[in-house]
Amino acid sequence: MAKLDSLEPVIVETVEGGIPIEQLGTTLMHEHIFVLSTEIQENNPQLWDEEAQIESAVTRLTAAAERGVRTIVDLTVLGQGRYLPRIKKVAARVPLNIVVATGVYTYNDEPMYFAFRGPGRVFEGDDPMVELFVRDITEGIGDTGVKAAVLKCATETEDLPEGVERVLRATAQAHRVTGAPIQTHSNALVRNGLLQQKVFKEEGVDLSRVVIGHSGDTDDLGYLRELLDAGSFLGMDRFGMEFIAPAEQRVKTVAELVHAGYAEQLVLSHDCPCYLDYLTPDQRELVAPSWDYTHIHDDVLPALRRADVSDEAIHTMLVDNPRRFFSANAPY
């Protein structure tokens, strides 16, 4: 496992190439740039102005950089409209690093592309999902030359649908082959981060190389401590999504975990896209007026300081923990 103090430099892949891990700086660990229903957009170009949204993305991300953000991790994967040529246009114009992910985002079944091929399928064999993930990490995504640096998967329900379990296991296997760490979408309100840890552990994953995402949606400290004590990082990563949990609750939960000694296992973010076609701009403004990349620096960090969270702990969550997460990048 690579160490921050190793003589061999640790390189993290970004949209514009590999960078020394020290250049990550302040990192928002779970964000998006564009989240799109691809088939709808491709067949209905009147629904959005791509160039205008690229301009908006540049403006929003530049505002984050002006607050001191140096890196965002864009966890948009298959099922969410990932398209790297568009992201490259944004990355070329913003003064921060963009790290991208590979994986599949589904709450129910695996995509039909994979349904008939792989272990236990009509055409038995190696899982093509694993092959795709590994290629994205080791060779690059399509012909873009951009390598993914992290794996992403999701669970939403209390149970574990067979197709979703397949995605989790494929994610774990690609992680073991490549060493790329894992971030998840979980539903903390049904405590299903525990299901994720169970599957990953069965696949031999070191749980300290996993961020259980969206953990800040709950204030169930017993559940959160169970995840932490198993070794994972927690993504306190939906600041601004007050329609799920208010900012005051999110801040209090982070503060309580920091005071309990867990600062070294927490990362902060917004789960924010520049453009999300699930909502119209008016609907988004109505339900989440603070949902932007600047919200943590403008509103959350002052609130954490008022809750007696030290600047040292804030630095740990925003700088040190992302570095440690990406430094553990060796296969095993």
C-alpha positions in Angstrom: 0.0 0.0 0.0 1.4 3.4 -1.0 2.1 5.8 1.9 2.2 9.6 1.9 5.8 9.5 3.2 6.9 6.9 0.7 10.0 7.7 -1.4 7.9 6.7 -4.5 5.6 9.6 -5.5 1.9 8.9 -5.4 0.1 10.1 -8.6 -3.6 10.7 -8.8 -5.3 10.7 -12.2 -7.3 13.8 -13.2 -9.1 14.9 -16.4 -5.9 16.7 -17.4 -3.5 13.9 -16.5 -1.8 12.5 -13.4 -0.7 14.9 -10.6 1.3 14.4 -7.4 -1.0 13.7 -4.5 0.2 16.8 -2.7 -1.5 18.9 -5.4 -5.0 17.7 -4.5 -5.3 20.4 -1.8 -8.7 21.1 -0.5 -10.9 18.4 -2.0 -14.7 18.0 -2.4 -15.0 14.3 -2.5 -18.5 13.6 -3.9 -19.7 16.0 -6.6 -21.0 15.9 -10.1 -20.7 18.3 -13.1 -23.5 17.0 -15.4 -26.1 14.4 -14.4 -28.2 13.6 -17.5 -30.8 11.2 -18.8 -28.7 10.6 -21.9 -31.2 9.0 -24.2 -33.7 11.7 -23.5 -31.2 14.5 -24.1 -29.7 12.9 -27.3 -33.2 12.6 -28.8 -34.5 16.0 -27.6 -31.7 18.5 -28.1 -34.2 21.3 -27.5 -34.3 20.4 -23.8 -31.0 21.9 -22.9 -28.3 24.3 -24.2 -25.1 22.4 -23.8 -22.8 25.3 -24.5 -24.7 27.5 -22.0 -24.4 24.7 -19.4 -20.7 24.4 -20.0 -20.4 28.1 -19.3 -22.4 27.8 -16.2 -20.2 24.9 -15.0 -17.1 27.0 -15.5 -18.6 29.8 -13.5 -19.7 27.6 -10.6 -16.4 25.7 -10.4 -14.3 28.8 -10.6 -16.3 30.2 -7.7 -15.4 27.1 -5.7 -11.7 27.6 -6.6 -11.9 31.2 -5.4 -12.9 29.8 -2.0 -9.8 27.6 -1.9 -11.1 24.4 -3.4 -8.3 22.7 -5.5 -10.0 19.4 -6.5 -13.4 18.0 -7.0 -14.2 14.3 -7.4 -16.9 13.9 -10.1 -18.6 10.6 -9.3 -20.8 10.6 -12.4 -20.7 7.1 -13.9 -22.7 4.9 -16.3 -26.4 5.4 -15.6 -25.9 9.1 -14.8 -24.9 10.4 -18.3 -21.1 10.4 -18.0 -19.5 11.9 -21.1 -15.8 12.7 -20.8 -15.4 15.0 -23.9 -17.8 17.4 -22.3 -16.0 17.3 -19.0 -12.7 17.9 -20.8 -14.0 21.1 -22.1 -14.8 22.3 -18.6 -11.6 21.0 -17.1 -9.5 23.0 -19.6 -11.1 26.3 -18.4 -11.2 25.9 -14.6 -8.4 26.5 -12.0 -8.9 23.2 -10.2 -8.4 19.4 -10.6 -11.3 17.2 -11.7 -11.0 13.5 -10.7 -13.4 11.2 -12.5 -14.9 7.8 -11.7 -15.9 4.5 -13.3 -18.8 2.3 -12.2 -22.5 1.7 -12.7 -25.3 3.6 -10.9 -28.4 1.5 -10.5 -30.9 0.9 -7.7 -32.4 -2.3 -9.2 -31.1 -4.2 -12.2 -27.8 -4.1 -13.9 -27.9 -2.4 -17.4 -29.2 -4.7 -20.1 -25.8 -4.5 -21.8 -24.5 -6.8 -19.0 -27.7 -8.8 -18.3 -26.9 -11.9 -20.5 -23.2 -12.2 -20.0 -21.1 -13.0 -17.0 -21.2 -15.2 -13.9 -24.5 -17.1 -13.7 -25.9 -15.5 -16.9 -27.0 -17.1 -20.1 -23.5 -16.7 -21.5 -21.4 -17.8 -18.6 -17.9 -16.3 -18.3 -15.9 -13.5 -16.8 -17.9 -10.4 -15.8 -17.6 -7.8 -18.6 -18.4 -5.2 -16.0 -15.2 -5.8 -14.2 -13.3 -5.7 -17.5 -14.8 -2.3 -18.4 -14.0 -0.8 -15.0 -10.4 -2.0 -15.1 -10.0 -0.6 -18.6 -11.3 2.8 -17.5 -8.7 2.9 -14.7 -5.7 1.4 -16.4 -6.1 2.5 -20.1 -8.6 5.3 -20.0 -12.3 6.0 -20.7 -13.1 5.4 -24.4 -10.6 7.3 -26.5 -10.4 10.3 -24.3 -7.1 9.5 -22.6 -8.7 10.2 -19.3 -8.2 7.6 -16.6 -10.7 7.1 -13.8 -9.1 7.2 -10.3 -12.0 5.9 -8.2 -14.9 3.4 -8.4 -18.5 4.2 -7.7 -21.5 2.0 -7.0 -24.9 2.5 -5.3 -27.5 0.9 -3.1 -30.8 2.6 -2.3 -33.2 0.0 -0.7 -33.2 -2.0 2.5 -32.7 -5.2 0.6 -30.0 -5.9 -2.0 -31.4 -6.6 -5.5 -29.5 -9.3 -7.4 -28.4 -6.8 -10.1 -27.2 -4.3 -7.6 -25.3 -7.0 -5.7 -23.6 -7.9 -9.0 -22.5 -4.3 -9.5 -21.1 -4.1 -5.9 -19.1 -7.3 -6.4 -17.8 -6.2 -9.8 -16.8 -2.9 -8.2 -15.0 -4.8 -5.4 -13.2 -7.1 -7.9 -12.0 -4.2 -10.0 -10.8 -2.5 -6.9 -8.7 -5.5 -5.9 -7.2 -5.7 -9.4 -6.4 -2.0 -9.8 -6.2 -0.6 -6.3 -8.5 2.3 -7.2 -10.5 3.1 -4.1 -14.3 2.9 -3.8 -17.0 5.6 -3.1 -20.6 4.7 -2.8 -24.1 6.1 -2.9 -25.9 4.7 0.1 -29.3 5.4 1.8 -28.4 6.2 5.4 -32.1 6.4 6.3 -32.4 2.6 5.8 -28.9 1.9 7.1 -27.8 0.1 3.9 -24.2 1.2 4.2 -23.9 -2.0 6.3 -25.0 -4.1 3.3 -22.2 -2.4 1.2 -19.6 -3.2 3.9 -20.9 -6.8 4.1 -20.5 -7.4 0.3 -17.1 -5.7 0.2 -15.8 -7.7 3.1 -16.9 -10.9 1.4 -14.9 -9.9 -1.6 -11.8 -9.2 0.5 -11.9 -5.4 0.3 -10.0 -3.5 2.9 -12.9 -1.3 4.3 -10.5 1.6 5.0 -10.4 2.0 1.2 -14.1 2.7 1.0 -16.1 5.9 1.5 -19.7 5.1 2.4 -21.5 8.0 0.8 -24.4 10.2 1.9 -23.9 9.1 5.5 -24.7 12.7 6.6 -28.4 12.2 5.6 -29.0 10.6 9.1 -28.2 11.6 12.7 -28.3 8.0 13.8 -24.9 8.0 15.5 -25.1 4.3 16.4 -25.3 3.4 12.8 -22.6 5.8 11.7 -20.2 4.6 14.5 -20.8 1.0 13.4 -19.7 1.9 9.8 -16.7 3.9 11.2 -15.6 1.2 13.6 -15.5 -1.3 10.7 -12.9 1.0 9.1 -14.6 3.0 6.4 -14.6 6.7 5.7 -18.0 8.4 5.8 -19.1 10.8 3.1 -20.8 13.7 4.8 -21.4 14.9 1.3 -24.9 16.3 0.8 -24.6 19.7 2.3 -27.2 21.9 0.5 -29.7 19.0 0.0 -31.9 20.3 2.8 -35.0 18.5 1.5 -33.4 15.3 2.8 -31.8 16.7 6.0 -31.4 20.3 7.2 -28.1 22.0 7.4 -28.3 22.3 11.2 -28.7 18.5 11.6 -25.8 17.8 9.2 -23.5 20.2 11.0 -24.4 18.8 14.4 -23.8 15.2 13.2 -20.3 16.1 11.8 -19.4 18.0 15.0 -20.5 15.1 17.3 -18.5 12.6 15.3 -15.4 14.9 15.3 -15.7 15.3 19.1 -16.0 11.5 19.4 -12.6 11.2 17.7 -13.6 10.3 14.1 -12.3 13.3 12.2 -9.8 11.2 10.4 -12.6 9.1 8.8 -14.9 11.9 7.5 -14.9 13.7 4.2 -17.1 16.7 3.2 -18.9 17.5 0.0 -22.3 18.5 -1.6 -23.2 15.8 -4.1 -23.9 18.9 -6.3 -24.2 18.9 -10.1 -23.8 22.1 -12.2 -26.7 20.7 -14.2 -29.2 18.0 -13.3 -32.0 17.2 -15.7 -34.0 15.4 -13.0 -35.3 18.9 -12.0 -35.9 22.2 -13.8 -33.8 25.1 -12.6 -36.9 26.6 -10.9 -37.6 23.3 -9.1 -34.0 23.0 -8.0 -34.0 26.5 -6.6 -37.2 25.8 -4.8 -36.1 22.7 -3.0 -32.3 23.4 -2.6 -31.4 27.1 -2.8 -28.0 26.6 -1.1 -27.0 23.6 -3.2 -23.8 24.8 -4.8 -20.0 24.1 -4.6 -19.5 27.2 -2.4 -21.9 26.2 0.3 -19.4 24.4 2.5 -17.0 27.3 2.6 -19.5 30.0 2.8 -21.9 28.5 5.3 -20.9 25.0 6.7 -17.4 25.7 7.9 -18.4 28.8 9.9 -21.2 26.7 11.5 -18.7 23.9 12.3 -16.4 26.4 13.9 -19.3 27.7 16.0 -19.8 24.0 17.1 -16.2 23.9 18.4 -14.8 22.0 15.4 -11.2 23.1 15.1 -9.5 24.4 12.0 -7.2 21.4 12.4 -10.2 19.0 12.2 -11.5 20.9 9.1 -8.2 20.6 7.4 -8.2 16.9 8.2 -11.6 16.4 6.6 -11.0 18.5 3.5 -7.3 17.9 2.8 -5.6 15.1 4.8 -8.4 12.5 4.4 -8.7 12.8 0.6 -5.0 12.4 0.4 -5.0 9.3 2.5 -7.9 7.9 0.6 -6.2 8.3 -2.8 -2.7 7.3 -1.5 -3.9 3.7 -0.8 -3.9 2.9 -4.5 -2.1 -0.5 -4.8 -3.8 -3.7 -5.9 -3.9 -6.6 -3.5 
